[in-house]
Amino acid sequence: MADLSKSELLTEQMESPDATMGAQTLTLPAKAMPPIEQAKILASILENLCEAIVVADQNESLLLFNPAAERMFDKGLTGTKAETWPEQYGLYLPDQVTPFPTEQAPLARAIRGETVDDVDIFVKHANAPDGLWARVSGWPLKDDRGDLSGGVIVCRDITSHKKEENFRDGQNQVLELIAANAPLSEILTNLVLLIETQSPEMLCSVLLLSGDGNHIRHGAAPSLSEQYVKAIDGAPIGPKNGSCGTAMYRGKPVIVTDILKDPLWEDYRDLASASGLRACWSTPIMSARGKVLGSFAMYYRQPQTPTGAESRLTDVATHIAAIAIEQQTSREKLARTQAELAHAAQVTSMRELAASIGQELNETLGAIVGNADKCLESIEESKSDPEQLRSALTDISNDARRTIEVIARIRALAKNSAPQKVSLNLNELATEVLALIGHEAQRKHVNLQAELADDLPSVVGDRVQLHQVLLNLVMNGMDAMTGVAERSLELTVKTDRAGNGDVLVAVTDRGMGIKPHELDRVFKAFHTTKSAGLGMGLAISRSIIHAHGGRLWAESNIGPGTTFKFTLPAGVRAV
């Protein structure tokens, strides 16, 4: 058998009128066509097929490798058996790491009599160091008696198809990051790495246009040197500012095939040379309205002229980058709007508390004046008792501190500053809010209670905004008990750990309650039960909590009243 040609081997396997390949019965007109002619036809087919064909007998001896198979597996026939095929021919599972199990190999299965449909195998060898993908189908071969005589497999190179499939999956993953509101730097870095995988020689970057529209800001460049990235961050754009600065200035692509010779790089030539960069093609990233948002660049370490194949990658990169940048801009605008609305709510709350706070300040200032007068009278009458003076001065000091604290809380609420997220202890925040509305609660005959959990983790958030949320819930709780006369008025602020580890805050009143179908409607903008309210407080509060990664909702109590709850992700444990 070793002396037979490849075509004669295959002819021998198939020359029976009942030779079978898969579900098809292959009938060769043996009498009408001499075997030598059959051999020539089959040889021509095998030589010119793009698909790789491999045949083995029932003893797992390899009989035939056509030229396409030799190219795909980097070698031809060997005297090895099935157990060594994965090692000999570089066969791996789709994870690209695990050698393909011998018993699952399509050719071994075909020899056992199985039909194999579309099994993907990763192939890696010296002439394909990055690997290639083969989609393999196989069928058993039978002799003229119908007995198994071997197996045949057909392998189709699907590397380009797999690469395109992976590229689409990568795009979807980046879009999912955008939908999940991931940081812009993370989104752009993943996008750049995805584009770079399509061409090993290419280094990519995304640069952003500054808010003033005149400077370059770093976006993502994971493969460029840190020295280069820092040097161009903050550089001006202009008609002669490298590829990226010029592309942003012109609003058009800029192709520089050799950095060392192009005048656009005159001011940056040494920097590029030190970083090993010789070519840079930059395309502006445009918004849906035609505004320049930044640039996407492809770098090469040798002079390079575009082939046209790069245009699709550029289109994908600039399109997705534009979506990510505009999404980030929209989030920032939303955050500013939320901050402005929160400040408006703070001012409204201060207006509601103004009379009560004013009375509290008058009382403390009156106590300070009264104690000071007593001290002066004692001194003038020369009947000063040191203990009485010490007691009066201590009262003056305490009342003054209380006044200062009240004024400080008012100033913090009234201050319109940019949101700043810091580590916060919600127990401390609850205590501050209860102290601020204490006098108002006394005026309304509401008994305030605090049930604050020990060792409560801190959260990360904006102090003023979260202060406003809790103040709004407490004020609403007291308002909900207006007109209730048949029971004691109590408002409880409770902190605890939620079941998922988040920090939980609950504000419970004993008011008139909210109907079950109204529990979610109270958070709608402009929905109000107050004659003088705008109906924005709870809507703003929910948006603030949502922006902090939490949730705000309302529940009806088993007894009278309603409980408003919100959760926030736990940060580091409070000290």
C-alpha positions as CSV (number, residue, x, y, z in Angstrom):
1,M,0.0,0.0,0.0
2,A,2.9,2.3,0.6
3,D,3.8,2.2,-3.1
4,L,0.4,3.5,-4.2
5,S,-0.1,7.2,-5.1
6,K,-2.4,9.5,-3.1
7,S,-5.1,9.3,-5.8
8,E,-4.8,5.5,-6.1
9,L,-5.2,5.2,-2.3
10,L,-8.4,7.2,-2.4
11,T,-9.6,5.4,-5.5
12,E,-9.0,2.1,-3.7
13,Q,-11.2,3.3,-0.8
14,M,-14.0,4.5,-3.1
15,E,-14.0,2.4,-6.2
16,S,-16.7,0.2,-4.8
17,P,-20.2,1.2,-6.2
18,D,-21.4,1.3,-2.6
19,A,-18.5,3.5,-1.2
20,T,-20.1,5.9,1.3
21,M,-19.1,9.4,2.4
22,G,-21.6,10.7,5.0
23,A,-25.2,10.5,4.0
24,Q,-24.2,10.5,0.3
25,T,-23.5,7.3,-1.7
26,L,-20.7,7.8,-4.1
27,T,-20.9,5.7,-7.2
28,L,-18.0,5.7,-9.5
29,P,-18.5,4.4,-13.1
30,A,-15.7,1.9,-12.7
31,K,-16.5,0.0,-15.9
32,A,-17.0,3.1,-18.0
33,M,-13.8,4.8,-16.8
34,P,-10.5,2.9,-16.3
35,P,-8.9,3.1,-12.9
36,I,-6.0,5.2,-14.2
37,E,-8.4,7.8,-15.4
38,Q,-10.2,7.9,-12.1
39,A,-6.8,8.3,-10.4
40,K,-6.0,11.3,-12.6
41,I,-9.3,13.0,-11.9
42,L,-9.0,12.5,-8.2
43,A,-5.4,13.6,-8.2
44,S,-6.4,16.8,-9.9
45,I,-9.2,17.4,-7.5
46,L,-7.0,16.8,-4.4
47,E,-4.2,19.0,-5.8
48,N,-6.5,22.0,-6.4
49,L,-9.0,21.8,-3.5
50,C,-8.8,24.8,-1.1
51,E,-10.0,22.5,1.7
52,A,-7.6,20.2,3.4
53,I,-8.3,16.5,2.9
54,V,-6.9,13.8,5.3
55,V,-7.6,10.1,5.0
56,A,-6.7,7.3,7.4
57,D,-7.4,3.6,7.5
58,Q,-9.1,1.6,10.3
59,N,-5.8,1.1,12.0
60,E,-5.3,4.9,12.4
61,S,-2.5,4.9,9.8
62,L,-2.5,8.1,7.8
63,L,-2.9,7.4,4.1
64,L,-3.4,10.8,2.4
65,F,-2.7,14.5,3.0
66,N,-3.5,16.8,0.0
67,P,-1.4,20.0,-0.5
68,A,-4.0,22.1,1.3
69,A,-3.7,19.8,4.3
70,E,0.1,20.0,4.2
71,R,-0.1,23.8,4.2
72,M,-2.7,23.9,7.0
73,F,-0.9,21.5,9.4
74,D,2.7,22.4,8.2
75,K,3.6,18.8,7.4
76,G,2.3,15.8,5.5
77,L,2.0,12.1,6.3
78,T,3.7,10.8,9.4
79,G,3.8,7.3,10.8
80,T,2.1,8.3,14.0
81,K,-1.1,7.0,15.5
82,A,-4.1,8.9,16.7
83,E,-2.8,9.5,20.3
84,T,0.0,11.7,19.0
85,W,-1.9,13.6,16.3
86,P,-2.6,16.6,18.5
87,E,1.0,17.0,19.4
88,Q,2.3,16.3,15.9
89,Y,0.0,18.6,14.1
90,G,-0.5,21.3,16.7
91,L,-4.2,20.7,17.4
92,Y,-5.9,22.6,20.2
93,L,-9.4,23.1,21.7
94,P,-11.1,26.5,21.0
95,D,-9.5,27.8,24.3
96,Q,-6.2,27.8,22.2
97,V,-4.3,26.2,25.1
98,T,-5.7,22.7,25.7
99,P,-4.4,20.0,23.3
100,F,-7.3,18.5,21.4
101,P,-8.4,15.3,23.1
102,T,-7.5,12.3,20.9
103,E,-10.8,10.5,21.4
104,Q,-12.6,13.6,20.2
105,A,-10.5,14.2,17.2
106,P,-12.8,14.3,14.1
107,L,-10.6,11.8,12.1
108,A,-10.6,9.3,15.0
109,R,-14.3,9.6,15.3
110,A,-14.8,9.1,11.6
111,I,-12.6,5.9,11.8
112,R,-15.0,4.7,14.5
113,G,-17.9,5.1,12.1
114,E,-19.2,8.5,13.3
115,T,-20.3,11.4,11.1
116,V,-18.7,14.6,12.3
117,D,-20.2,18.1,11.5
118,D,-18.4,21.4,11.8
119,V,-16.0,20.9,14.7
120,D,-13.7,24.0,15.2
121,I,-10.1,23.3,15.9
122,F,-7.3,25.7,16.7
123,V,-4.1,24.9,14.8
124,K,-0.7,26.3,15.8
125,H,2.8,25.5,14.5
126,A,6.1,27.2,13.5
127,N,4.7,28.7,10.3
128,A,1.5,29.8,12.0
129,P,2.8,31.2,15.4
130,D,-0.4,33.2,15.9
131,G,-2.5,30.1,15.0
132,L,-5.3,29.5,12.5
133,W,-8.8,28.1,12.8
134,A,-10.1,25.0,11.0
135,R,-13.7,23.9,10.7
136,V,-13.7,20.1,10.3
137,S,-16.3,17.6,9.0
138,G,-15.7,13.9,8.7
139,W,-17.2,10.7,7.5
140,P,-16.4,7.0,7.8
141,L,-15.2,5.1,4.7
142,K,-16.5,1.6,3.9
143,D,-15.4,-1.2,1.7
144,D,-17.6,-3.1,-0.9
145,R,-19.0,-5.3,1.9
146,G,-20.1,-2.2,3.9
147,D,-17.4,-2.7,6.6
148,L,-15.5,0.2,8.1
149,S,-12.2,0.7,6.3
150,G,-11.1,4.1,7.6
151,G,-12.2,7.7,7.7
152,V,-11.8,11.0,5.8
153,I,-12.0,14.6,7.1
154,V,-12.4,17.9,5.2
155,C,-10.9,20.9,6.9
156,R,-11.8,24.5,5.9
157,D,-9.7,27.4,7.0
158,I,-12.0,29.8,8.9
159,T,-9.4,32.0,10.4
160,S,-10.7,35.2,8.7
161,H,-14.2,34.3,9.7
162,K,-13.2,33.7,13.4
163,K,-11.2,37.0,13.4
164,E,-14.2,38.9,12.2
165,E,-16.4,37.1,14.7
166,N,-14.1,38.0,17.5
167,F,-13.9,41.6,16.3
168,R,-17.7,41.9,16.4
169,D,-17.8,40.3,19.9
170,G,-15.1,42.8,21.0
171,Q,-17.1,45.7,19.6
172,N,-20.2,44.5,21.5
173,Q,-18.2,44.2,24.7
174,V,-17.0,47.8,24.4
175,L,-20.6,48.9,23.7
176,E,-21.7,47.1,26.8
177,L,-19.1,49.0,28.8
178,I,-20.7,52.2,27.4
179,A,-24.2,51.1,28.4
180,A,-22.9,50.2,31.9
181,N,-21.5,53.7,32.3
182,A,-18.0,52.4,32.8
183,P,-15.3,55.1,33.1
184,L,-14.4,56.7,29.7
185,S,-10.7,55.7,30.1
186,E,-11.6,52.1,30.5
187,I,-13.9,52.2,27.5
188,L,-11.3,53.8,25.3
189,T,-8.5,51.6,26.4
190,N,-10.6,48.5,25.6
191,L,-11.5,50.0,22.2
192,V,-7.8,50.7,21.4
193,L,-6.7,47.2,22.4
194,L,-9.4,45.7,20.2
195,I,-8.3,47.6,17.1
196,E,-4.7,46.7,17.8
197,T,-5.5,43.0,17.8
198,Q,-6.5,43.3,14.1
199,S,-2.9,44.2,13.1
200,P,0.1,43.2,15.2
201,E,2.3,46.0,13.8
202,M,-0.1,48.8,14.6
203,L,-0.1,51.0,17.8
204,C,-3.2,53.0,18.4
205,S,-4.4,56.0,20.5
206,V,-7.5,58.0,21.2
207,L,-7.0,61.7,22.1
208,L,-9.7,64.1,23.4
209,L,-10.2,67.7,22.5
210,S,-10.2,69.9,25.6
211,G,-13.2,71.9,26.7
212,D,-11.8,75.1,25.3
213,G,-11.4,73.4,22.0
214,N,-7.7,74.3,21.7
215,H,-5.7,71.6,23.4
216,I,-5.1,67.8,23.3
217,R,-6.1,65.7,26.3
218,H,-5.1,62.1,26.9
219,G,-7.7,59.5,26.2
220,A,-6.2,56.0,25.8
221,A,-2.8,54.8,24.4
222,P,-1.9,51.5,26.2
223,S,0.8,50.6,23.8
224,L,2.6,53.9,23.5
225,S,5.4,55.0,25.8
226,E,4.5,56.9,29.0
227,Q,7.0,59.6,28.0
228,Y,5.3,60.1,24.7
229,V,1.8,60.1,26.2
230,K,2.7,62.7,28.9
231,A,4.5,64.9,26.4
232,I,1.5,65.4,24.1
233,D,-1.1,65.6,26.8
234,G,-2.0,69.3,26.9
235,A,-0.3,70.2,23.7
236,P,-2.1,72.7,21.4
237,I,-3.9,71.8,18.2
238,G,-3.0,73.7,15.1
239,P,-2.1,73.6,11.4
240,K,1.3,72.1,12.1
241,N,0.9,70.1,15.3
242,G,1.7,66.5,14.4
243,S,-0.9,64.2,12.9
244,C,-3.5,64.3,15.7
245,G,-3.3,68.0,16.6
246,T,-3.6,68.9,12.9
247,A,-6.4,66.4,12.3
248,M,-8.4,68.0,15.2
249,Y,-7.6,71.5,13.9
250,R,-8.6,70.7,10.3
251,G,-11.5,68.3,11.1
252,K,-10.1,66.0,8.5
253,P,-7.8,62.9,8.4
254,V,-4.1,63.5,8.3
255,I,-1.8,60.8,6.9
256,V,1.9,61.0,7.6
257,T,3.8,58.1,6.1
258,D,7.2,59.1,7.5
259,I,7.3,61.2,10.6
260,L,11.0,62.0,10.2
261,K,10.4,63.7,6.8
262,D,7.0,65.3,7.2
263,P,6.9,69.1,8.2
264,L,3.8,68.6,10.3
265,W,6.0,66.8,12.8
266,E,8.8,69.3,12.9
267,D,8.1,70.2,16.6
268,Y,7.5,66.6,17.7
269,R,10.0,64.7,15.5
270,D,12.6,64.1,18.3
271,L,9.9,62.9,20.7
272,A,8.5,60.5,18.1
273,S,11.9,59.2,17.2
274,A,12.8,58.6,20.8
275,S,9.6,56.6,21.1
276,G,10.3,54.5,18.0
277,L,7.4,55.9,15.9
278,R,7.9,56.5,12.2
279,A,4.3,56.8,10.7
280,C,1.1,58.2,12.1
281,W,-2.3,58.3,10.5
282,S,-4.9,60.3,12.5
283,T,-8.6,60.7,11.9
284,P,-10.8,63.2,13.8
285,I,-13.6,61.8,16.0
286,M,-16.8,63.7,15.2
287,S,-20.0,64.1,17.1
288,A,-23.4,63.4,15.5
289,R,-23.7,67.1,14.9
290,G,-20.3,67.4,13.2
291,K,-18.3,68.7,16.2
292,V,-14.7,67.6,16.7
293,L,-14.5,65.5,19.9
294,G,-10.9,64.1,19.6
295,S,-8.8,62.0,17.3
296,F,-8.0,58.3,16.6
297,A,-4.5,57.5,15.5
298,M,-2.7,54.5,14.0
299,Y,1.1,54.5,14.6
300,Y,3.8,52.3,13.0
301,R,7.4,51.7,13.8
302,Q,8.5,52.0,10.2
303,P,7.4,54.3,7.3
304,Q,4.0,53.1,6.2
305,T,1.5,53.9,3.5
306,P,-2.2,53.1,3.9
307,T,-3.4,50.0,1.9
308,G,-7.1,50.8,2.2
309,A,-7.7,47.8,4.6
310,E,-7.3,50.2,7.6
311,S,-10.3,52.3,6.7
312,R,-12.8,49.9,8.2
313,L,-10.9,49.8,11.5
314,T,-10.8,53.6,11.6
315,D,-14.5,53.8,10.9
316,V,-15.3,51.4,13.8
317,A,-12.9,53.1,16.2
318,T,-14.1,56.7,15.5
319,H,-17.7,55.7,15.6
320,I,-17.6,53.8,18.9
321,A,-15.2,56.5,20.5
322,A,-17.7,59.2,19.5
323,I,-20.5,57.3,21.2
324,A,-18.4,56.9,24.4
325,I,-17.3,60.5,24.5
326,E,-20.8,61.9,23.9
327,Q,-22.2,59.6,26.5
328,Q,-19.6,60.8,29.0
329,T,-20.4,64.4,28.1
330,S,-24.1,63.7,28.6
331,R,-23.5,62.1,32.0
332,E,-21.5,65.1,33.1
333,K,-24.2,67.5,32.0
334,L,-26.8,65.4,33.8
335,A,-24.6,65.4,37.0
336,R,-24.4,69.2,36.8
337,T,-28.2,69.5,36.3
338,Q,-28.8,67.1,39.3
339,A,-26.4,69.2,41.4
340,E,-28.3,72.4,40.4
341,L,-31.6,70.8,41.2
342,A,-30.3,69.5,44.5
343,H,-29.1,73.0,45.4
344,A,-32.5,74.4,44.5
345,A,-34.1,71.8,46.8
346,Q,-31.6,72.7,49.6
347,V,-32.6,76.4,49.3
348,T,-36.3,75.4,49.4
349,S,-35.6,73.3,52.6
350,M,-33.8,76.2,54.2
351,R,-36.8,78.4,53.4
352,E,-39.1,75.9,55.1
353,L,-36.8,75.7,58.1
354,A,-36.0,79.4,58.2
355,A,-38.6,80.4,60.9
356,S,-37.7,77.4,63.1
357,I,-33.9,78.0,62.8
358,G,-34.3,81.7,63.3
359,Q,-36.2,81.0,66.6
360,E,-33.5,78.5,67.6
361,L,-30.8,81.1,67.0
362,N,-32.7,83.8,68.9
363,E,-33.0,81.4,71.9
364,T,-29.3,80.6,72.0
365,L,-28.3,84.2,71.4
366,G,-30.7,85.3,74.1
367,A,-29.2,82.7,76.5
368,I,-25.7,84.0,75.7
369,V,-26.8,87.6,76.3
370,G,-28.6,86.6,79.6
371,N,-25.6,84.8,80.9
372,A,-23.2,87.6,79.9
373,D,-25.5,90.2,81.7
374,K,-25.4,88.0,84.9
375,C,-21.6,88.0,84.8
376,L,-21.4,91.8,84.3
377,E,-23.9,92.4,87.2
378,S,-21.9,90.2,89.5
379,I,-18.7,92.0,88.7
380,E,-20.2,95.4,89.0
381,E,-21.8,94.6,92.4
382,S,-18.5,93.0,93.6
383,K,-20.4,90.0,94.7
384,S,-18.9,87.7,92.1
385,D,-18.9,84.0,93.0
386,P,-16.1,82.2,91.0
387,E,-18.3,79.1,90.6
388,Q,-21.3,81.1,89.4
389,L,-19.1,83.0,87.0
390,R,-17.5,79.7,85.7
391,S,-21.0,78.2,85.2
392,A,-22.3,81.2,83.4
393,L,-19.3,81.5,81.1
394,T,-19.5,77.7,80.4
395,D,-23.1,78.2,79.3
396,I,-22.1,81.2,77.2
397,S,-19.4,79.0,75.5
398,N,-21.8,76.1,74.9
399,D,-24.5,78.3,73.5
400,A,-22.0,80.1,71.2
401,R,-20.8,76.8,69.9
402,R,-24.3,75.6,69.3
403,T,-25.0,78.9,67.4
404,I,-21.8,78.4,65.3
405,E,-22.8,74.8,64.5
406,V,-26.3,75.9,63.3
407,I,-24.9,78.6,61.2
408,A,-22.3,76.2,59.7
409,R,-25.0,73.7,58.8
410,I,-27.0,76.5,57.1
411,R,-24.0,77.7,55.1
412,A,-23.2,74.1,54.0
413,L,-26.7,73.6,52.8
414,A,-26.9,77.0,51.1
415,K,-23.4,76.7,49.4
416,N,-23.6,75.9,45.7
417,S,-20.5,73.9,45.0
418,A,-19.5,71.2,42.6
419,P,-20.3,67.6,43.8
420,Q,-17.4,66.0,45.6
421,K,-17.5,62.4,46.6
422,V,-15.7,61.5,49.8
423,S,-15.9,58.8,52.5
424,L,-19.0,59.5,54.7
425,N,-20.4,58.0,57.9
426,L,-24.2,58.0,57.5
427,N,-24.6,57.8,61.3
428,E,-22.9,61.1,61.6
429,L,-25.0,62.5,58.7
430,A,-28.2,61.3,60.4
431,T,-27.1,62.9,63.7
432,E,-26.5,66.2,61.9
433,V,-29.8,66.2,60.2
434,L,-31.7,65.4,63.4
435,A,-29.9,68.2,65.2
436,L,-30.8,70.6,62.4
437,I,-34.5,69.9,62.5
438,G,-34.7,69.3,66.3
439,H,-36.3,72.7,67.1
440,E,-38.8,72.3,64.2
441,A,-39.7,68.8,65.6
442,Q,-40.3,70.3,69.0
443,R,-42.5,73.0,67.5
444,K,-44.6,70.3,65.8
445,H,-44.6,68.0,68.8
446,V,-42.8,65.3,67.0
447,N,-40.6,62.9,69.0
448,L,-37.4,62.2,67.1
449,Q,-35.7,58.8,67.5
450,A,-32.4,57.4,66.2
451,E,-31.6,53.8,65.8
452,L,-28.0,53.9,64.5
453,A,-26.2,50.6,63.8
454,D,-22.8,50.1,65.5
455,D,-19.7,49.6,63.3
456,L,-21.6,50.8,60.2
457,P,-19.4,50.9,57.0
458,S,-18.9,54.2,55.4
459,V,-20.1,55.1,52.0
460,V,-18.6,57.2,49.2
461,G,-20.7,60.2,48.2
462,D,-21.2,63.9,48.1
463,R,-21.9,65.1,51.6
464,V,-24.2,68.0,50.8
465,Q,-26.3,66.0,48.3
466,L,-26.8,63.0,50.7
467,H,-27.5,65.5,53.6
468,Q,-30.2,67.0,51.4
469,V,-31.7,63.6,50.6
470,L,-32.0,62.7,54.3
471,L,-33.2,66.1,55.3
472,N,-35.9,66.0,52.6
473,L,-37.1,62.5,53.8
474,V,-37.2,63.7,57.5
475,M,-39.0,66.9,56.6
476,N,-41.5,65.0,54.5
477,G,-42.0,62.5,57.4
478,M,-42.9,65.4,59.8
479,D,-45.2,67.0,57.3
480,A,-47.0,63.6,56.8
481,M,-48.0,63.7,60.5
482,T,-49.6,67.1,60.3
483,G,-53.2,66.9,61.5
484,V,-52.7,63.6,63.3
485,A,-54.2,63.9,66.8
486,E,-55.2,60.4,67.9
487,R,-51.7,59.0,68.5
488,S,-48.3,60.2,69.5
489,L,-46.1,61.6,66.7
490,E,-42.9,59.8,66.2
491,L,-40.3,59.9,63.5
492,T,-37.5,57.3,63.5
493,V,-34.2,57.4,61.5
494,K,-32.6,54.0,61.4
495,T,-29.3,52.8,59.9
496,D,-28.3,49.2,59.2
497,R,-26.7,46.7,56.8
498,A,-28.8,45.5,54.0
499,G,-28.9,41.8,53.0
500,N,-26.5,42.4,50.1
501,G,-24.0,44.3,52.3
502,D,-25.1,47.8,51.3
503,V,-25.7,50.4,53.9
504,L,-29.4,51.0,54.6
505,V,-31.1,54.1,55.9
506,A,-34.8,54.1,56.8
507,V,-37.0,57.1,57.8
508,T,-40.3,56.0,59.4
509,D,-43.2,58.2,60.3
510,R,-46.6,57.6,62.0
511,G,-48.6,59.8,59.6
512,M,-51.6,59.2,57.4
513,G,-49.7,56.8,55.1
514,I,-49.6,56.4,51.4
515,K,-51.9,54.1,49.3
516,P,-50.1,51.1,47.9
517,H,-50.6,52.2,44.3
518,E,-49.2,55.6,45.1
519,L,-45.9,54.4,46.6
520,D,-44.0,54.7,43.4
521,R,-45.9,57.7,42.0
522,V,-44.6,60.0,44.8
523,F,-41.2,59.9,43.2
524,K,-42.5,61.3,39.9
525,A,-41.5,64.9,39.2
526,F,-44.2,67.4,40.1
527,H,-46.3,64.9,42.0
528,T,-47.1,66.5,45.4
529,T,-49.5,66.2,48.2
530,K,-48.5,69.6,49.7
531,S,-50.4,72.8,48.9
532,A,-47.2,74.8,48.5
533,G,-44.9,72.1,47.2
534,L,-43.5,71.7,43.7
535,G,-43.3,67.9,43.9
536,M,-39.6,67.8,43.0
537,G,-38.0,66.8,46.3
538,L,-38.4,63.0,46.1
539,A,-37.7,63.0,42.4
540,I,-34.4,64.8,43.0
541,S,-33.6,62.6,46.0
542,R,-34.1,59.4,43.9
543,S,-31.9,60.8,41.1
544,I,-29.2,61.6,43.7
545,I,-29.3,58.2,45.3
546,H,-29.3,56.5,41.8
547,A,-26.2,58.6,40.8
548,H,-24.5,57.3,43.9
549,G,-25.2,53.7,42.8
550,G,-28.0,53.1,45.3
551,R,-31.8,52.8,45.4
552,L,-34.6,54.8,47.1
553,W,-38.1,53.5,47.6
554,A,-41.2,53.7,49.9
555,E,-43.0,51.0,51.9
556,S,-46.3,51.1,53.8
557,N,-45.9,50.3,57.5
558,I,-47.8,47.5,59.1
559,G,-49.2,50.1,61.5
560,P,-49.8,53.8,60.6
561,G,-47.5,55.8,58.4
562,T,-44.8,55.1,55.7
563,T,-41.1,54.2,55.7
564,F,-38.8,55.6,53.1
565,K,-35.6,53.6,52.6
566,F,-32.5,54.0,50.6
567,T,-29.4,51.9,50.1
568,L,-25.9,52.9,49.1
569,P,-22.9,50.7,48.3
570,A,-20.7,50.1,51.3
571,G,-17.2,51.7,51.1
572,V,-14.4,51.2,53.6
573,R,-15.4,50.5,57.2
574,A,-16.0,53.7,59.2
575,V,-13.4,54.4,61.9
